[in-house]
Amino acid sequence: MSAIHLAGTAQAGHLELEVDLSVEPGETVALLGPNGAGKTSLLRILTGLLPLTRGHLDLSDHAADVPDAGVFVEPHKRPIGWVPQDRLLFPHLTVKQNVGFSPRARPERVDQLLEVLDIAELADRRPSSCSGGQAQRVALARAVATEPEVLLLDEPSAALDIDSRHLIDNLLEDRGDRATLLVTHDPVEAATTADRIVILENGYVTHVGSPVEVRTRPRTRYAASLAGLNTIAAVATGSTATTEDGVVVVLGEPASGPVHLVVPPVAVALHRTAPGGSPRNVWEATVAELQPAFDRVRVVLDGPLPIVAEVTPAAVEVLGLVPGTRVWAAVKATEITVHPA
């Protein structure tokens, strides 16, 4: 029995989605894809806010949307908890009233979630007085308060501080038989949280597999862009982090304690002379290897930060890149994502 079994099509504006997707009880599946691929629209299909045009949707082995048979289960009757990108908290209710809004939310479960997510002291406040991280925790608590069989998360960690990420991650790990579908742009979050990864591009599923399978055998250019992320262990103190080799990296967001610094290869700019301009992380390195990757070239660098850059073949030619070439590498602080270790 699948918690989610979708095989159908739907129209979302100018985009037609044609998706075949299953999620098993107790499984976490991460849904990744470029902007406009249809990820949020797919969640709207599951919630009942976007009906299928043909095909079928089963939730916990019960038909939820079958156009040909005239079956459509209203959103409030589906066994789903949903955390949308904009949270949709009720501004006129307190935090505790938001969490316990559903008639199916037991009072003791509400109190437990307030404690687990460290928002008990906010219980009598309105959402407008909460920070972004606190509001996200309130939205998550409301979604799981009814103990749903399916949990849908749309970018739950976007713009969150590290403490909020820890609390949310800990709650999601305690999932029991609940199936979770997580929409994210962050491949590190997907790789460390999900049992499987589904890649959606232009309304179609282009790749399904474990994090290792997607990383080692990417089937599309987008999947390949997720495969070679630079991950650097460091210890953060405020706006900087120091690697194990003593290299200080400037961060775009404050952090503290052991962290992983994640740098997309496309964010590493290469120059033959020291670059000027806006403040960023700049260091000198040597080209160790050139690796063709679809329509781009991965440049493996040796230096204070062993890292991989990704450039076009034209840039390789213009810069005269060959193994042994000395270059300057630069990464803007805002391009570095910080994850707790």
C-alpha positions in Angstrom: 0.0 0.0 0.0 1.4 3.4 -1.1 0.7 6.5 1.0 0.8 8.4 -2.3 0.2 7.0 -5.7 -0.2 9.6 -8.5 -0.4 8.8 -12.2 -2.1 11.6 -14.0 -2.0 15.0 -15.7 -3.1 18.5 -14.6 -2.9 21.9 -16.1 -1.2 24.7 -14.1 -1.4 27.8 -16.1 0.6 27.2 -19.3 2.4 24.2 -17.8 1.0 20.7 -18.2 2.1 18.3 -15.5 2.2 14.6 -16.4 3.5 12.8 -13.3 3.9 9.2 -12.1 4.9 9.2 -8.5 4.6 6.9 -5.4 5.7 7.5 -1.8 5.5 4.6 0.7 4.5 4.8 4.4 7.5 5.9 6.5 9.4 7.1 3.4 10.7 10.6 2.8 11.0 11.7 -0.8 12.7 14.9 -1.9 11.3 16.7 -4.9 13.8 18.8 -6.8 13.8 20.7 -10.0 14.5 24.1 -11.6 12.2 27.1 -11.1 8.9 26.7 -13.0 9.2 22.9 -13.2 5.9 22.4 -11.4 7.0 21.3 -7.9 4.5 23.5 -6.0 1.8 22.6 -8.5 2.4 18.9 -7.8 1.8 19.6 -4.1 -1.4 21.4 -5.0 -2.6 18.3 -6.8 -2.0 16.2 -3.7 -3.8 18.7 -1.5 -6.8 18.9 -3.8 -6.3 22.5 -4.7 -5.4 21.6 -8.3 -7.6 18.9 -9.8 -6.4 16.2 -12.3 -7.5 16.4 -15.9 -7.1 12.7 -16.3 -5.5 9.7 -14.5 -5.8 9.0 -10.8 -4.5 9.9 -7.3 -4.7 7.5 -4.4 -3.9 8.5 -0.8 -3.3 5.7 1.7 -4.9 3.3 -0.7 -8.1 5.3 -1.1 -9.1 7.2 -4.3 -8.7 10.9 -3.9 -9.0 12.2 -7.5 -10.2 10.1 -10.4 -11.7 12.4 -13.1 -13.0 9.6 -15.3 -14.9 8.0 -12.4 -16.1 11.3 -11.0 -14.2 10.9 -7.7 -12.8 14.0 -6.0 -12.2 14.1 -2.2 -12.3 17.7 -0.8 -9.0 19.0 0.6 -10.1 19.0 4.2 -11.0 15.3 4.0 -7.6 14.2 2.8 -5.2 12.6 5.3 -2.6 15.4 4.6 -0.6 17.9 6.5 0.8 20.8 4.4 3.3 23.5 5.0 3.2 25.9 2.0 6.0 28.4 1.2 4.0 31.3 2.6 3.0 29.4 5.7 -0.6 30.8 5.6 -0.9 31.2 9.4 -4.1 32.7 10.7 -3.2 36.3 11.8 -6.2 36.7 14.2 -5.3 33.5 16.1 -2.6 32.9 18.7 0.3 30.5 18.0 -1.4 27.8 20.1 -4.7 28.3 18.4 -3.0 28.1 15.0 -1.3 24.8 16.0 -4.6 23.4 17.3 -6.8 24.8 14.6 -7.9 21.4 13.2 -10.7 19.5 15.2 -8.5 16.5 14.8 -5.6 18.1 16.7 -5.5 16.6 20.3 -4.7 19.2 23.0 -1.9 17.1 24.5 -0.3 16.7 21.0 -0.5 20.5 20.5 1.3 21.1 23.8 3.9 18.5 23.0 4.7 20.1 19.6 5.0 23.6 21.2 7.6 22.2 23.5 9.5 20.1 20.9 9.7 23.0 18.5 10.6 25.5 21.3 7.7 27.8 20.7 5.8 27.2 24.0 6.7 30.6 25.2 5.0 32.1 22.1 1.7 30.2 22.7 -0.3 33.4 23.4 1.3 35.6 20.8 0.0 36.4 17.3 2.0 35.2 14.3 2.9 38.8 13.4 5.2 38.9 16.5 7.1 35.8 15.5 10.4 35.7 13.6 10.5 33.9 10.3 12.0 30.8 11.9 9.4 30.8 14.7 6.6 31.2 12.2 7.9 28.3 10.2 7.9 26.1 13.3 4.3 27.1 14.0 3.3 26.2 10.5 5.0 22.8 10.8 3.5 22.1 14.2 0.0 22.9 12.8 0.6 20.5 9.9 1.7 17.5 12.1 -0.7 18.2 15.0 -3.4 16.0 13.3 -0.9 13.2 12.9 -1.4 13.0 9.1 -0.6 10.0 7.0 1.1 12.3 4.4 3.1 15.4 5.1 3.8 17.9 2.3 6.6 20.4 2.8 7.3 23.3 0.4 10.8 24.7 1.0 10.6 24.2 4.8 14.2 25.3 5.5 14.4 28.3 3.2 15.9 31.3 5.0 15.9 29.6 8.4 18.5 30.0 11.0 20.5 26.9 12.1 18.7 26.5 15.4 15.3 26.3 13.6 16.7 23.9 11.1 17.9 21.6 13.9 14.5 21.6 15.6 12.6 21.0 12.3 15.0 18.2 11.2 14.6 16.5 14.6 10.8 16.5 14.3 10.9 15.2 10.7 13.2 12.3 11.7 10.5 11.1 14.2 8.1 10.3 11.4 6.9 6.7 12.1 4.7 5.5 9.3 4.1 9.0 8.0 5.1 9.6 4.3 6.8 12.9 3.6 7.2 14.7 0.3 9.7 17.5 0.6 10.1 20.2 -2.1 13.5 21.8 -1.9 16.1 23.6 -4.0 18.8 22.4 -1.6 20.5 19.1 -2.8 22.3 18.8 0.5 19.0 18.9 2.4 17.6 16.3 0.0 20.7 14.1 0.3 20.7 14.1 4.1 17.0 14.0 4.7 15.4 11.9 1.9 15.3 8.2 1.2 14.7 8.9 -2.5 15.0 11.9 -4.8 12.6 12.7 -7.6 13.6 15.3 -10.2 10.8 17.2 -11.9 11.6 19.2 -15.1 9.1 21.1 -17.2 6.2 19.1 -15.7 7.7 15.7 -16.1 9.6 13.4 -13.8 13.1 12.9 -15.4 14.9 11.0 -12.7 14.0 8.9 -9.6 16.6 7.2 -7.3 18.4 7.2 -4.1 20.6 10.2 -3.3 23.7 8.2 -4.3 22.1 7.1 -7.6 21.2 10.6 -8.5 24.6 11.9 -7.6 26.6 9.2 -9.4 24.4 8.6 -12.4 22.7 11.9 -13.3 20.4 11.6 -16.4 19.9 15.2 -17.2 21.9 18.5 -17.2 20.0 19.7 -14.1 20.6 16.4 -12.3 24.3 16.7 -13.1 24.4 20.2 -11.6 23.4 18.7 -8.3 26.0 16.0 -8.4 29.2 17.8 -7.8 28.5 20.2 -5.0 31.6 21.4 -3.0 31.2 20.6 0.7 33.8 22.0 3.1 33.9 21.1 6.8 34.6 24.2 9.0 33.8 25.8 12.4 31.8 29.0 12.2 32.0 32.0 14.4 29.7 34.8 13.4 30.3 35.9 9.8 33.3 33.7 9.2 34.1 30.0 9.3 37.6 28.4 9.6 38.4 25.1 7.8 40.4 22.3 9.2 43.4 23.7 7.3 43.0 27.1 8.9 41.5 28.9 5.9 39.0 31.6 6.9 35.9 31.8 4.7 33.5 34.8 4.8 29.9 33.8 5.1 26.7 35.5 3.9 24.8 34.5 7.0 26.1 34.3 10.6 26.5 30.9 12.1 28.2 29.2 15.0 29.8 25.8 15.7 30.7 22.9 13.4 29.2 23.4 9.9 29.4 22.2 6.3 29.9 25.0 3.8 28.3 24.1 0.5 29.4 25.9 -2.7 27.9 25.1 -6.1 30.6 24.6 -8.7 28.9 27.3 -10.9 29.4 29.8 -8.1 33.2 29.5 -8.3 34.5 32.2 -10.7 38.0 31.8 -12.2 40.4 34.6 -13.2 44.0 34.7 -14.5 44.7 37.7 -12.3 43.5 38.7 -8.8 39.9 40.0 -9.2 38.7 43.3 -7.7 35.1 44.4 -7.0 32.7 43.4 -4.3 34.0 41.7 -1.1 34.3 38.0 -1.5 36.4 34.9 -0.9 39.4 35.0 -3.2 42.4 32.6 -3.3 45.1 31.4 -5.7 44.9 27.8 -6.9 46.3 25.4 -9.5 44.2 23.6 -12.1 44.6 19.9 -11.3 42.1 18.3 -13.8 39.5 19.2 -16.5 36.4 17.0 -16.6 33.8 17.3 -19.4 30.3 17.5 -17.9 27.5 17.7 -20.5 27.8 21.2 -22.1 30.2 22.5 -19.4 33.7 21.7 -18.0 34.4 20.9 -14.3 37.7 22.4 -13.2 39.3 20.6 -10.3 41.5 23.0 -8.3 44.3 22.4 -5.8 44.9 25.2 -3.3 43.9 26.4 0.2 40.4 25.3 -0.6 40.3 22.1 -2.7 37.2 22.8 -4.7 35.7 22.3 -8.1 34.5 25.1 -10.5 32.2 24.6 -13.4 32.7 26.8 -16.5 31.8 26.8 -20.2 34.2 25.3 -22.8 34.6 28.9 -24.2 35.8 30.1 -20.8 38.3 27.2 -20.7 39.7 28.4 -24.0 39.7 32.1 -23.1 41.4 31.5 -19.8 43.9 29.0 -21.3 43.0 26.4 -18.7 45.1 23.2 -18.7 46.4 21.1 -15.8 49.0 23.1 -14.0 47.6 26.6 -14.9 47.7 29.0 -12.0 44.3 30.8 -11.5 42.5 33.0 -9.0 39.2 31.5 -7.7 36.5 33.7 -6.2 33.3 32.9 -4.4 30.8 35.5 -3.1 29.8 35.1 0.5 26.1 35.0 -0.5 26.7 32.0 -2.7 27.8 29.8 0.3 25.1 27.9 2.1 25.8 26.9 5.7 24.5 23.6 7.1 25.0 22.4 10.7 27.4 19.5 10.9 
